[in-house]
Amino acid sequence: MTTITTRRFLQVAALSAASLLLAACGKKAETPAPAPVASAAASAPAPAPAKVYVVGTDAAYAPFESQNEKGEIVGFDIEVVQAVAAKAGIEVKFVNTPWEGIFNALGQGDRDMVASAVTITAERKGTMDFSDPYFDAQQLIAVGEKSKVAKFGDLKKLKVGVQTGTTGDEAVTKLLGKTSTNIKRFESTPLALKELESGGVDAVVADNGVIIHYVANNPGGKFKTVSDKEFVPEQYGIALKKGNTELQGKINKGLADIRADGTYDKIYTKYFGAPPAKAADAPASAASK
Ligand code: ARG
């Protein structure tokens, strides 16, 4: 009797141990697969609300980004990103973001992208990633109609306005020196240009597209522009948080798609009056940068 009981006990014990083991195994097999999002999406057809990518832009930079009378953010960059997003199948929302702090917002994850006529520079590449280039630019000088300035070097002893932390600021800082009190830094490029109009500065150095647009739309300002081959060619890219290769891939694919199907040229022509010069914006030349 005792033996039977013992045997039975052992059988039962072995069985329950085995089932425990099985249960444990089953659990183990399930827990480490933390793809609940993917599996839920696969089994339940109800789509999770799509992520809306937040795009930071300093919307005081016409024709690339500005606010219209209704307060909507509009411009070349906006339309490019919208077209790219449509191709990439992602949703985007633009948030007006002051230039100073725009890259911090990106780094902290408050913005998923920065589309703000951002020049791709080696220094910035240290702290953020970029899409492929989507626009060619160069610094341009704005001066009063009667100014004698004929080249960048002529600004050396003059008061020069720039937007803080831009590539224009960098170029002028290089020419005038880090400690120069003749560099007047402004929170936005239009503010620097207003200061030129009122005589507070002798010149403004900023991206060509913005200066040309401003001068054309402010005939009362009595400006002229001076170009100089000394300014290095620049290219705009969409800035992304460092390491965000997934989004980078989507954007680059979208950019390639809108170039291929003519959407890019259409947007370009809308804003700049003619399609881009072929060699200047060819993705091949851009990719080698
Ligand atoms: N391209 C220049 C830079 O990257 C100026 C860009 C300023 N953009 C703007 N939306 N304020 O430094």
Residues whose N, C-alpha, C, O or C-beta is under 5 A from the ligand:
A	BS01	LIG	D58 Y61 W99 S116 A117 V118 T119 G165 T166 T167 D207
